[in-house]
Amino acid sequence: GAVVSQHPSWVICKSGTSVKIECRSLDFQATTMFWYRQFPKQSLMLMATSNEGSKATYEQGVEKDKFLINHASLTLSTLTVTSAHPEDSSFYICSARAQVLSYEQYFGPGTRLTVT
Amino acid sequence: SQQGEEDPQALSIQEGENATMNCSYKTSINNLQWYRQNSGRGLVHLILIRSNEREKHSGRLRVTLDTSKKSSSLLITASRAADTASYFCATDTGFQKLVFGTGTRLLVSP
């Protein structure tokens, strides 16, 4: 149980276009989802926290107009990278927490974004 | 921001040897978790230790936590080539989010 999927697993797009990444909890309802970014050989940096039905909370330095997060249901959150640039190329990972008081987060397999 | 620093940054050992990784953090925590990441993949949760616990075991894994020193260690005993991965500690400060350490890249050679 507790499986989180991401789609697509990799995507290549041109500068200036927008890309949407989906994060789904397959066998549980996720009250909270998290989006992370990871550069090669570096750690995960939290970008934002989203609770179902409310606006996402962004970490300092993360542009909310550039990284649009929608958490419309208890099983789906989306991250849209708008007007992508090469410096947005990265590995994006989502995670989901089943209950507000639960310690555990379940991570998706990640999405590799390359902007050319 | 990054809460934890891990050392060593990289560790290379032979199969059968033990691997020890250390994590230091800065603020009070509810719990500390260890994760494994294979190259280019997502994270796998290994073990969680609560702030009131000092040691925890899971299979070949042993985790210690010293809240007075704000540090934790992960010991993998009898390592295998399949243990080759990056290992991250992550702290839960009680604000619903995890803050990850810098990671240790472990290479286990056959």
Interface residues (C-beta under 8 A of the other chain):
Chain A: V4 Q6 T32 F34 Y36 K41 Q42 S43 L44 M45 L46 T49 Q60 F91 I93 S95 R97 V100 Y103 E104 Q105 Y106 F107 G108 P109 G110 R112
Chain B: S1 Q2 N30 N31 Q33 Y35 G40 R41 G42 L43 V44 H45 L48 F88 D92 Q96 K97 L98 V99 F100 G101 T102 G103 R105
